[in-house]
Amino acid sequence: MDPDKALARILELSEFLTYAEFDEIEHELSFSSAAELAETISDLHDWIRQGGFLPTAWQRKGGGVRNEKLPILDEDGTPLKDAPP
């Protein structure tokens, strides 16, 4: 598996399904895209769980796990003040 290609496909399918005008596309196309998205996510998950490396975009320089909590952002990218800690 190439995790970088898998992540690129996941993002491509996610964008298509998020911004598509479902009245204008065929139901079969949207279903097959959603099925491919689910399968690609599952394949990447299995790859990582079995010791495969993360996609480059998910790797941190220096390795390790991020310990600090990331803020929850609104649609404009502004941290929400009412978000739980």
C-alpha positions as a printed Julia matrix, in Angstrom:
85×3 Matrix{Float64}:
   0.0    0.0     0.0
   1.09   3.54   -0.68
  -0.37   5.53    2.25
   0.28   8.86    0.49
  -1.79   7.8    -2.53
  -4.49   6.42   -0.23
  -4.7    9.69    1.7
  -4.8   11.7    -1.53
  -7.69   9.54   -2.77
  -9.51   9.84    0.57
  -9.27  13.63    0.39
 -10.34  13.68   -3.27
 -13.39  11.51   -2.62
 -14.28  13.46    0.53
 -14.18  16.74   -1.36
 -16.3   15.31   -4.17
 -18.93  13.96   -1.77
 -18.92  17.12    0.34
 -19.33  19.64   -2.47
 -21.21  17.67   -5.12
 -24.66  18.78   -6.14
 -26.41  15.48   -5.49
 -29.41  16.48   -7.59
 -27.1   16.73  -10.58
 -25.02  13.55  -10.23
 -26.1   10.0   -10.66
 -27.05   8.11   -7.54
 -24.83   5.2    -8.6
 -21.8    7.51   -8.91
 -22.32   8.95   -5.42
 -22.81   5.46   -3.96
 -19.69   4.07   -5.64
 -17.67   7.1    -4.48
 -18.87   6.64   -0.9
 -18.1    2.92   -1.04
 -14.6    3.6    -2.41
 -14.04   6.2     0.31
 -15.04   3.75    3.04
 -12.87   0.98    1.58
  -9.83   3.26    1.23
 -10.18   4.5     4.81
 -10.5    0.93    6.05
  -7.46  -0.18    4.02
  -5.34   2.69    5.35
  -6.47   1.94    8.91
  -5.52  -1.74    8.52
  -2.16  -0.76    6.99
  -1.3    1.49    9.95
  -2.52  -1.03   12.57
  -0.33  -3.72   11.0
   2.79  -1.59   11.41
   2.72   0.36    8.16
   4.0    3.92    8.14
   1.77   6.98    8.21
   1.15   9.11    5.14
   3.81  11.8     4.87
   1.27  14.54    5.64
   0.53  12.87    8.99
   4.14  12.37   10.06
   5.69  14.7    12.59
   9.3   15.68   12.42
  11.02  14.17   15.43
   8.36  11.47   15.74
   6.33  10.88   18.84
   2.77  11.61   19.71
   1.25  15.04   20.13
   0.36  15.48   23.8
  -1.32  18.88   23.71
  -4.98  19.13   22.82
  -5.84  20.83   19.58
  -8.48  23.57   19.62
 -11.9   23.02   18.1
 -12.34  25.54   15.3
 -15.41  27.13   13.77
 -15.96  27.39   10.01
 -13.64  30.43    9.82
 -10.82  28.68   11.67
 -11.38  30.62   14.89
 -11.08  28.57   18.1
 -14.44  28.05   19.79
 -14.6   29.57   23.26
 -17.31  27.17   24.46
 -15.47  24.02   23.42
 -14.85  21.41   26.12
 -11.27  21.14   27.4
